[in-house]
């Protein structure tokens, strides 16, 4: 299901040897399909992923296929020179930057609410 797909997606960042993954009939839904698609951006080795007999919506399946066609995914040629640990560290740094931006947005919205006299 979606939880299993999420766990598997996390492993895509580290495992750069898998090429063909068959996840047919695993009850993967929209959320799991989204997690797999996002993780595929960080993996340059997977060239095929089978999702038949799942509940992944067509738009998400199309997105996955587009990501698989992208030759720049996985960080490009420089990614081949990185160890699995270095790839994981780079992925974590990217996620940390994303969280910092979200924290800044929350702080800005909170300041706006306080300025309007709302209790936060």
N, C-alpha and C positions, 0 to 999 in steps of 0.2 A: 503494500500500500504506500501511501504518501510518506509515512514515517520511515519506512525502509528505503524509499527513493532518496529521502533527505540524507540519511546516513551514507548511502552509496555515493551521493553527489559530493559529500565532504571528502571522500577518498579520492575523487578524481583529481584533486589539487596535488596530491602527493604521488599517486600512481600514474606514471607516464609511460607505462608499457602496454596497457590494455589497448586493443585495436577495435575489437568487435564485441559489443555487449548485447545480449538478448534478454530483454526483460518482459517478454510476452506473457500475458495472463497474470499479472501481479497486482491487479486492482489499483494501479497508479492513477491518480486523478490530476486535476489541474494544478494543485499545489505541488505535488511531487514532480510533475512535468516541468514546472517553472524552476524548481530547485535544480533539476538535472540540466536544464538549458543554461542556467547561470553558471553552473560548475563547468560545463563543457567549454566555456570561454577561457578557462584556466588550464585546459588540458589539450595539448596539441597532438596526442597520439591516437585518440579514439577517432575512427573514421566511419563507424557505423554503429547505430544503436537501434535495436528492435523494440518497438513499443506496441505491437499488435495485441489486441484483446485486452486493452486497458481503457481507462476512462479519461485519458489525456485528450483535451479538446484539440480540434484540427489546427487552430491558429497556433497553439503551443507546439504541436508536432511540426508545423511548417517552420516555426522559429528555430527549433532544434536542428532541422535539416539545413537551414541557412547558416547556423553557427558551425555546423560540421563542414560546410563548404568554405568557410572563411580561413584562408591560409595564414592570417596574422594572429589567430587565436592562440592562446597559451603563452603569449608574450613574444611571439616571433622567434627568430633564430637565436636570440640571446637566451631564451628560455632553455634551449637545448644544452647550454653550457652551465646551467644552474643545477645544483643537487636538489633532491626532493625537499630537503630541509630549507634550502634557500628559496625554493618556489613557495613553500608554505609560509615562510616569513614575509615574502613579498605580498602574498595574498592577504595575510593578516594586516600588514601595513596599509594596504588599500582599504580594507574594511574599517580600520581605525580612523582613516581620513574621512570615510563616509559617515561614521558615527560622530566625529567632531563637527562636521557640517550640520548634522541633525541637531546636535546639542546647541550649536549656535542659533539655529532657527527656533528651537524651543525657548531659549533664553530671550530672544528678541520678541517672540509672541508673549511671553510672560511679562516682559517689561511693558509692552503695549497694554496689557490687561491691567497692570498695576497703575499705569498712567491714567487709565480710564476710571480708576477707583474700585476696581474689582479685587476681591480678596483671592489670593492664590495660595 
